[in-house]
Amino acid sequence: MTGSTGNAADPGWTRSGMGGPSAPRGPAEGADTPVWLATLPDSDETTGRLFAGREPLPW
């Protein structure tokens, strides 16, 4: 383990100044995956990945 973890999160189309009022997801839903990632313990298995809905996406 390197001592640091870095991931990316896609919040989806979320109601905000950028997403607008018609977006189907509320702010709490949009924040769920980023907050979940921020609170995970450091791990070589969950670093350098892109996540949406708490699931890793291929890239």
C-alpha positions in Angstrom: 0.0 0.0 0.0 1.2 3.5 -0.9 -0.4 5.4 2.0 -2.8 7.3 -0.3 -6.0 6.5 -2.1 -7.4 8.4 -5.2 -10.7 7.7 -6.9 -13.2 9.6 -9.0 -16.9 9.7 -8.5 -19.7 10.4 -11.0 -22.6 12.0 -9.0 -25.0 11.5 -12.0 -27.4 14.2 -13.2 -28.1 16.0 -9.9 -30.3 19.0 -9.1 -27.9 21.9 -8.6 -26.8 25.2 -10.2 -25.2 23.1 -13.0 -27.7 20.2 -13.2 -30.8 22.4 -13.1 -34.1 21.9 -11.5 -35.2 19.1 -13.8 -32.4 16.6 -12.8 -33.9 13.4 -11.3 -31.4 13.1 -8.4 -31.4 15.3 -5.3 -28.2 16.7 -3.8 -28.1 13.9 -1.1 -28.2 11.2 -3.8 -25.5 13.0 -5.8 -23.3 13.2 -2.7 -23.8 9.6 -1.7 -20.9 8.0 -3.7 -18.3 10.7 -3.1 -19.0 10.7 0.6 -18.9 6.9 0.7 -15.5 6.9 -1.1 -14.2 9.6 1.2 -15.0 7.4 4.3 -13.6 4.1 3.0 -10.3 2.9 4.6 -7.2 3.1 2.4 -6.9 0.1 0.2 -4.9 -1.0 -2.9 -8.2 -2.6 -4.2 -10.1 0.7 -4.2 -7.7 3.2 -5.6 -7.4 4.6 -9.1 -11.0 3.8 -10.0 -14.1 5.6 -11.3 -17.3 5.0 -9.3 -21.0 5.7 -9.8 -23.7 4.4 -7.5 -21.0 2.9 -5.2 -20.0 0.6 -8.1 -16.7 0.8 -10.1 -17.1 1.7 -13.7 -14.8 0.4 -16.5 -12.6 2.9 -18.2 
